[in-house]
Amino acid sequence: MTNDPRRHPFRYSGEDRQVAEHVPDTPQTRSPAYRLAFTDDDFMCRDELRPVRLQLELLKPDLKMNEAGVNSTIVLFGGARIPEPAHKASARTKTLADLSQYYEEARTFARLMTEQSVADGGLENVIVTGGGPGVMEAGNRGAADAGGVSIGLNIVLPHEQAPNEYVTPDLCFNFHYFAIRKMHFLMRARALCIFPGGFGTMDEMFETLTLIQTGRMEKIPFLLFGRHFWERIINWEALAEAGTISDEDLELFRYVETAEEAVAYLETWDGAGEKRETIPGR
C-alpha cells in the first residue's frame, strides 16, 4: 500500500506535460502539430472545440466548489455602476448616487447571511456574485466583513475588468460563455436577491423568473431590493393585465428595502423547494 492518490497505473497528463516542455528543439518539436492537444491553446480555441470548452467551463468551477465543500449559495445580482456611499459624488447621474444606499444594504445582507453560514460551518448559503464592482463588490465585501468565504463568477468583457478584491481567491472564476456562467449562479442557489441594475441584472433576473415560472427550477426566495426603482422600470401589473403572465406569477417575488427585511423573508418563504406542475394562465 502507498499514499499515491492515483486510481490507475498510467502516467498522468501532468507528468507528460512537464516532459514535453524539455524535448530537444527541432523543426519537428517546434511544429504546432507536435504539441499535446490539451496544452495547445490554438487548437483548444478552434470553432470545432466549442463543445469541449462549454463542458470545461461547466466542469472546472463545479469541481472547485465541490472541493471547497460549497453546498448551497445565496445569489446577489445588481448594478456594477452603483457606488458605495462614500464615493457617490463620483456617480455619473443623481439616480446612481441615490442608489448607493443599496451598496450598503447588499454589504449588510451579505454580512448577516455569512455570519449565519460561518456559525453553521461555512458550507451553506455562501454568497455568490458576478465578481465585479458595484453591488457585486458589496456582496463579496460583506462576506469578508463576517470572516467568511464568497464566490465571484467573472466574465471576460471587451473593456478591461478585474475581480473585486473581496472575492475569495480560490473561489474566483472567469468565464467566456454567459450561458454557463448563469448556470453556475443557479446550480446551488437557495435564494436570489436582485438589486437595482441594468441590462445584465435584468437578463439574469428574467431568465431565473422564467425557469421558476415554467417549473424548470424549484421556487426559491426571490427578493427585489428597491420597490420604487423596479416599479418605475417594469410595469409588472400591465403584463398580468395583458395576459402575457398570470396574476400568480406576481407572487414569485417580493420587494424588500433593507437587509434585515430580506433575512426575515428567507426564514418564512412559502413554497421554497417546490416546482410548478402547471403554468397558471395556460
Long-range contacts (C-beta under 8 A, 24 or more apart in sequence): 13-38, 53-176, 53-177, 54-177, 54-180, 57-175, 57-176, 57-177, 57-180, 57-181, 58-180, 58-183, 58-184, 60-173, 61-153, 61-173, 61-184, 62-184, 62-187, 64-170, 64-171, 64-173, 65-151, 65-171, 65-188, 68-149, 68-170, 68-171, 69-123, 70-123, 70-126, 70-151, 70-171, 70-188, 71-123, 71-124, 71-188, 72-123, 72-124, 72-125, 72-126, 72-188, 72-189, 72-190, 73-125, 73-126, 73-127, 73-128, 73-151, 73-188, 73-189, 73-190, 74-110, 74-113, 74-125, 74-126, 74-127, 74-128, 74-189, 74-190, 74-191, 74-193, 75-128, 75-129, 75-185, 75-186, 75-189, 75-191, 75-192, 75-193, 76-106, 76-109, 76-110, 76-127, 76-128, 76-129, 76-135, 76-136, 76-138, 76-139, 76-193, 76-195, 77-129, 77-130, 77-135, 77-185, 77-192, 77-193, 77-194, 77-195, 77-197, 77-200, 77-201, 77-204, 77-205, 78-102, 78-106, 78-134, 78-135, 78-136, 78-138, 78-139, 78-193, 78-194, 78-195, 78-196, 78-197, 78-201, 78-225, 79-134, 79-135, 79-195, 79-196, 79-197, 79-198, 79-201, 80-130, 80-132, 80-133, 80-134, 80-135, 80-136, 80-197, 80-200, 81-133, 81-134, 81-198, 82-134, 82-135, 82-195, 82-196, 82-197, 83-134, 84-137, 84-138, 99-196, 99-226, 99-229, 102-135, 102-138, 102-195, 102-196, 102-225, 102-226, 103-134, 103-135, 103-137, 103-138, 104-138, 105-195, 105-225, 105-257, 105-258, 105-259, 106-135, 106-138, 106-139, 106-142, 106-193, 106-195, 106-225, 106-259, 107-138, 107-139, 107-141, 107-142, 107-145, 108-142, 108-258, 108-259, 108-260, 109-139, 109-142, 109-193, 109-259, 109-262, 109-263, 110-138, 110-139, 110-140, 110-141, 110-142, 110-143, 110-145, 110-146, 110-150, 111-142, 111-143, 111-145, 111-146, 111-259, 112-142, 112-146, 112-259, 112-260, 112-263, 113-143, 113-263, 113-266, 114-142, 114-143, 114-145, 114-146, 114-147, 114-148, 114-150, 115-146, 115-148, 117-146, 117-148, 118-146, 118-147, 118-148, 122-148, 122-149, 124-190, 125-190, 125-191, 126-150, 126-151, 126-188, 127-151, 128-152, 128-153, 128-185, 128-188, 128-189, 129-153, 129-167, 130-154, 130-155, 130-200, 131-163, 131-164, 131-167, 131-172, 131-173, 132-161, 132-163, 132-164, 133-164, 134-197, 135-195, 135-196, 135-197, 136-164, 137-164, 137-166, 140-164, 140-166, 140-167, 140-168, 141-166, 143-168, 153-181, 153-184, 153-185, 155-181, 182-207, 186-211, 186-217, 189-220, 190-220, 190-221, 190-272, 191-220, 191-221, 191-222, 191-223, 191-266, 191-269, 192-220, 192-221, 192-222, 192-223, 193-223, 193-225, 193-262, 194-222, 194-223, 194-224, 194-225, 194-253, 195-225, 195-226, 196-225, 196-226, 196-229, 196-230, 202-233, 209-249, 209-252, 209-253, 212-252, 212-276, 213-245, 213-249, 213-252, 213-276, 213-279, 214-276, 214-279, 215-275, 215-276, 215-277, 215-278, 215-279, 217-275, 218-272, 218-273, 218-274, 218-275, 219-252, 219-271, 219-272, 219-273, 219-274, 219-275, 219-276, 220-269, 220-272, 220-273, 221-254, 221-265, 221-266, 221-269, 221-272, 222-252, 222-253, 222-254, 223-253, 223-254, 223-255, 223-256, 223-262, 223-265, 224-253, 224-254, 224-255, 224-256, 225-255, 225-256, 225-257, 225-262, 226-255, 226-257, 227-255, 227-257, 230-255, 243-281, 245-281, 246-279, 246-280, 246-281, 247-280, 248-280, 248-281, 249-280, 249-281
